[in-house]
Amino acid sequence: MAAGIIASYGIAHWYQGTQAGKPYELGVSFIPAYAEYLGEDPHAVLDAALNDLGIRQFRLVSYWNQIEVSPGTYDFSQLDWQFAAIEKAGGTVSLAMGLRQPRWPECHAPTFYNTSQPRSAWQPQLERYMQAVVERYKSSSALKSYQLENEFYNKFGDCHNFDRQRLTDELALIKRLDPGHPVIISRSNNYAGFALRAPTADINALSLYRRVWDASITKRYLDYPFPSWHYAALAGVQKLVKGQDSIIHELQTEPWPPRGKSMRDISLAEQNKSFDAARFRRTVAFAKQTGIRHIDLWGLEYWYYRKNTLHDPSVWKVAHELYSQDSLQSVGQESKP
């Protein structure tokens, strides 16, 4: 145990040293359906992200159930306007692909396909949809990468199939259709071990959550105890063993409601128990201390909702600071473990 901790500490120190001096790339996830859930206009949220906050790096979703509106019929209008806006602004897109993508219920299958059945009953349809998405956007000037099957092995959510061979097959499909763009495969920050078994993609991604609601034992908010060098060690092992770069593709910068509650159910005072302006700054500073340079924040739709509907602009103001060029160079500079 002690030897493992010492080794991880040493790898973290090495990894942080290799990243020192490299510029940060600070992006954000954007999910129109969540903006709508919060009662906000997705077009207004994306416009504010581009033109007020000045964000130029986006992680977008391609929900299967939104695109395949009837068997074999695809509607790309939702993604088209997002790509068009980001292309016009000169931004970049990492596009989530597959059955499992960010936000509840995690797996986004159309109702006319039953993914609780053996995958032979629905995998061909899933792969046809994925092919349609790749062919639609692979020539976009904004497309930078694909993210395949968000946190594939995380059992959280309404998902049924965790077959490693399916992930392997989907990775091969994307690489065959578009060998020119890198593919990201992600893991959760509290997932045990390292992402070393096949399939491994071009880039390793981590989700990083700091404060959550413990629904199992304590029934209260808790902070994950991992120090920043823990994440540096995870990235360092991936680099040493697999030659992969690592990114933080989902940094928690929104509240985590108690179990059974949604964001719309809880007061601003309750939201502040897991996230507020001060925690926003601390969380981004913590992420930068890991040494990982590409960081996509999670919560854009919430920041806008808090400003526009709850009439509290505090976290939006922090976002404005963080995405300014001066702050990118000065806030939360990395420290060694």
Residue pairs with C-beta under 8 A, 6 or more apart in sequence:
8 229
8 230
8 233
9 229
9 233
9 337
11 232
11 233
11 236
11 237
11 240
12 229
12 230
12 232
12 233
12 236
12 291
12 337
13 229
13 232
13 336
13 337
14 236
15 232
15 233
15 235
15 236
15 239
15 291
16 229
16 232
16 290
16 291
16 334
16 336
16 337
17 336
18 239
18 291
19 291
19 292
19 293
19 334
20 291
20 334
22 293
23 293
23 328
24 288
24 293
24 294
24 295
24 328
25 57
25 293
25 294
25 295
26 55
26 57
26 284
26 295
26 296
26 297
26 322
26 323
26 328
27 55
27 56
27 57
27 58
27 59
27 92
27 94
27 294
27 295
27 296
27 297
28 49
28 55
28 57
28 58
28 59
28 296
28 297
28 298
28 300
29 58
29 59
29 60
29 61
29 102
29 249
29 250
29 296
29 297
29 298
29 300
30 45
30 46
30 49
30 58
30 59
30 60
30 82
30 300
30 301
31 61
31 102
31 103
31 301
32 42
32 45
32 46
32 78
32 82
33 42
33 63
33 66
33 103
34 103
34 301
35 41
35 42
35 45
35 301
35 304
35 305
36 42
37 264
38 263
38 264
38 301
38 302
38 304
38 305
38 309
39 264
39 305
39 309
40 301
40 304
40 305
40 308
40 309
43 81
44 304
44 308
45 300
45 301
45 304
46 82
46 85
46 86
47 85
48 304
49 55
49 58
49 300
50 56
50 85
50 86
50 89
50 91
51 89
52 320
53 316
53 319
53 320
53 323
54 323
54 324
55 91
55 300
55 323
56 89
56 90
56 91
56 92
57 91
57 92
57 94
57 144
57 296
58 82
58 86
58 91
58 92
58 93
58 94
59 93
59 94
59 95
59 96
59 102
59 147
59 249
59 250
59 296
60 79
60 82
60 83
60 93
60 94
60 95
60 96
61 95
61 96
61 101
61 102
61 103
62 79
62 95
62 96
62 97
62 101
62 133
63 101
63 108
64 98
64 99
64 108
64 109
64 110
64 126
64 129
65 108
65 109
65 110
65 111
66 75
66 78
66 108
67 74
67 75
67 76
67 78
67 79
67 129
67 132
67 133
68 74
68 110
68 125
68 129
69 75
69 110
70 112
71 110
71 112
71 125
72 128
74 129
74 132
76 136
79 133
79 136
79 137
82 93
83 93
83 137
83 140
83 142
83 143
86 92
86 93
86 142
87 140
87 141
87 142
91 142
92 142
92 143
92 144
93 137
93 140
93 142
93 143
93 144
94 144
94 145
94 146
94 147
94 184
94 249
94 296
95 133
95 137
95 143
95 145
95 146
95 147
96 102
96 146
96 147
96 150
97 130
97 133
97 134
97 146
97 147
97 148
97 149
97 170
97 174
98 126
98 130
98 148
98 149
98 150
98 170
99 107
99 108
99 109
99 115
99 126
99 149
99 159
99 161
100 106
100 107
100 108
100 149
100 150
100 151
100 152
100 157
100 159
101 108
101 149
101 150
102 150
102 250
102 298
104 157
104 158
105 157
105 158
105 159
106 150
106 151
106 154
106 156
106 157
106 158
106 159
107 115
107 157
107 158
107 159
107 160
109 115
109 122
109 126
113 121
113 122
113 125
113 126
114 121
114 122
115 122
115 159
115 160
115 161
116 160
119 161
119 163
119 166
123 166
123 169
126 170
127 169
127 170
127 173
130 170
130 173
130 174
131 173
131 177
134 146
134 174
134 177
134 178
135 177
137 143
138 177
138 178
138 180
138 181
143 181
144 181
145 181
145 182
145 183
145 184
145 202
145 203
146 174
146 178
146 181
146 182
146 183
146 184
147 183
147 184
147 185
147 186
147 205
147 249
148 167
148 170
148 171
148 174
148 183
148 184
148 185
148 201
149 167
149 170
149 185
150 186
151 186
151 187
151 188
151 191
151 207
152 162
152 167
152 185
152 186
153 162
153 187
153 191
154 187
154 188
154 191
155 162
156 188
164 197
164 198
164 199
167 185
167 199
168 198
168 199
171 183
171 185
171 199
171 201
174 183
175 183
182 201
182 202
182 203
183 201
183 202
183 203
184 201
184 202
184 203
184 204
184 205
184 247
184 249
185 195
185 199
185 200
185 201
185 203
185 204
185 205
186 204
186 205
186 206
186 207
186 249
186 250
187 195
187 204
187 205
187 206
187 207
188 206
188 207
189 206
189 207
189 208
189 209
189 224
189 226
189 231
190 209
190 224
194 234
194 237
194 238
194 241
195 204
195 238
195 242
196 237
196 238
196 241
196 242
200 242
200 244
201 244
202 244
203 244
203 245
203 246
203 247
204 235
204 238
204 242
204 244
204 245
204 246
204 247
205 246
205 247
205 248
205 249
205 250
206 231
206 234
206 235
206 246
206 247
206 248
206 249
206 250
206 292
207 248
207 249
207 250
207 251
207 252
208 231
208 248
208 250
208 251
208 252
208 287
208 290
209 224
209 250
209 252
209 256
210 223
210 224
210 252
210 279
210 283
210 286
211 221
211 222
211 223
211 224
211 252
211 256
211 274
211 275
211 279
212 221
212 222
212 224
212 252
212 256
212 274
213 220
213 221
213 222
213 256
213 257
213 258
213 259
213 274
214 220
214 221
214 222
215 258
215 259
221 256
221 273
221 274
227 337
228 286
228 287
228 289
228 290
228 335
228 337
229 290
229 337
231 248
231 290
231 292
232 290
232 291
232 292
232 337
234 246
235 246
235 290
235 291
235 292
238 244
238 245
238 246
239 245
239 246
246 292
247 292
247 293
247 294
247 295
247 296
248 287
248 290
248 292
248 294
248 295
248 296
249 294
249 296
250 296
250 298
251 283
251 284
251 287
251 295
251 296
251 297
251 298
252 275
252 283
252 298
252 299
253 275
253 280
253 283
253 284
253 297
253 298
253 299
253 303
253 315
254 263
254 275
254 298
254 299
254 302
254 303
255 263
255 266
255 270
255 271
255 272
255 273
255 274
255 275
255 302
256 274
256 275
257 263
257 265
257 266
257 270
257 271
257 274
258 266
258 270
263 271
263 302
263 305
268 306
268 310
268 312
271 306
275 299
275 315
276 314
276 315
277 314
277 315
277 317
277 318
280 315
280 318
280 319
280 322
281 318
281 322
281 331
281 332
284 295
284 297
284 322
284 331
284 332
285 331
285 332
286 332
287 295
287 332
288 295
288 331
288 332
288 333
288 334
289 332
289 334
289 335
290 334
291 334
297 319
297 322
300 319
302 315
303 315
303 316
303 319
304 316
306 312
306 313
306 314
306 315
306 316
307 313
307 315
307 316
321 327
321 331
322 328
322 331
